[in-house]
Amino acid sequence: MTTSSTASPSLSVSALCVFALAAIAGVASAAERPVALTQDPLVMRLSKDEFRIAFGLNATQGAGGGCDGVIRYRVDWKTEDGTVRSERRQVSYRVSPEANRAITVDRQYFDTAEGQHTTEVIKVRVDRITCRDGATSRHPQMASASGSIS
């Protein structure tokens, strides 16, 4: 007496999809690595309402391949007339494969009426820092022009 057991095709496809999704999720989480700030963000005033916000990054854990990422942050600021605002911002960065640290600077204007008030940045809070492995080293290249000018 022989018995034949065959799995239903829909069950096999479903199981395969589940395993594939699990594998993709594992690769995605393994590709992202932790990065931390070296210190609190540095806020520099350039004019009444123009600022630069600098972020120092430390990516020593798992370093070697470099990474690309985004810093998502919130800025609380107020104008001289007492208006208080909070804004979400983001800035991208790159950690070179040859380095464990990086710096990125974001240029921002904070005012309710372009340059009409002197604003003050009250607080900068970092919500999230992402870092995807595999930043490629980009060496500067010289542009060349061929041809003649007559």
N, C-alpha and C positions, 0 to 999 in steps of 0.2 A: 504494500500500500504506500503510495507516494502522496505527499501533500505538497502543494505548491502555495507559497505565501509570497504575494507580491504587494508592495506598498502602492497605495493609490498615487497616481501622478501628481495630484494637487498637494498631497502631503509632502512628497519629496521636494517639490518646488518651494513650498512654504518653509521647510526645514533648511533648504539651501539658502534662501533669502535671509533667514534669521542668522545663520552662521556668517554669511557675507557681511551683513550689517554689523555684527559683533566684531568681525575682523577689521572693518573700516573704522569703527569707533575706537578700537584699540590702537590702530596706527595713528589716528588723529590725535588722541590724547598723548601718545608717546612722542609725537612730533612737536608738541608745545612744551616749553620748558620754563621754569620759574626765573623771573628777573625781578630785582628789587631796586628801589631808589637808594642811592648812596647817601642822600640827606634829603631834607625837606626841599621842595621846589624853591628856586631863587627867583624873586620878582624884582625886575629892574624897570624903573620909570624912565621913559625917553622924552615925554612931553606931558602936557596936562592930562591927556587921556590915552596915551600910547604906552604900552608895556611890552617887555619881553619876559617870558617865563621859561626858565632853564630847568631841565630835569637831568640829573646825573643818574646813570644806570649801571648796575653791577650784574653781570651775567656769568659769573664764574662757575655755577653749577652746570655741568654738562657742556662746558665751552669746547670749542674746537671747530665747529661748523658754522659759527655765526648764526644770526637770526634777524628776522624782520618783525616789527611789532607796532602796536598802537598804544598810546597812553590816553585813557579817557579820564577827564578830570572836571571838577566843578570849581568855578571862581565866584566868590562872594565879593561884591564891590559896592561902593556908594559914592554919590556925587556930593559936592560941597553944600547943596541945598537939602541934603538928608535923604534923597532917594536911594533906596537899597535894592540891589538886584542880585540874582544868582543865575549863572549861565553854565551850561555844560559845553565842554570843548573837547577836542581830541587832536593829537599830534602824532605823526608817525616817526619811527626811528629805525636805525639799522645798527647792529653790532657786527663789526667786521669779524671774519673767521680768525684773524690774527690778534684779536683783542678780547679782553674780558670786561671792558668798560666802554661806555659810550656816553655822549651828551647830545641832547636835542633841545632846541630853543623854539618856542612858539611866539609869534608876533600877534598881539591883540590890541584892540581899541575898546575901551569901556567908557561909554558916555550915552546920555539920553538925547544929546543934540550936538553932534560932531564938533568937538573942540570947544564947546561953550562952557564946560565945567571942568574943574580940577577934580579928578576922581581918585579914589583910594582903593587899592585892593586890600580887602579885609582878610581873606583866607583863600588858600588853594588846597583842595582836597583831591587826592588821586582815588578814583573809583576802581580802576582796573588797568592792568598792564598785561598785554599779550605779547608772546614771543614765539614765532614759528621758526623751527630749525631750518637751516639751509640757506642763509643769506649768502649770496655770491659776492666775492670780492670784485669790486668794480674799480679797475685802474683807470686813471684819466687817459683819454686818448686825444691826440692832436688831430684837429680837422685839417684837411688839406684841400686846396682848390687847384684844379687843373685847368689848363686853357690859358689863353692870352687875352689881354685887354688891348683893344686897338683904339 
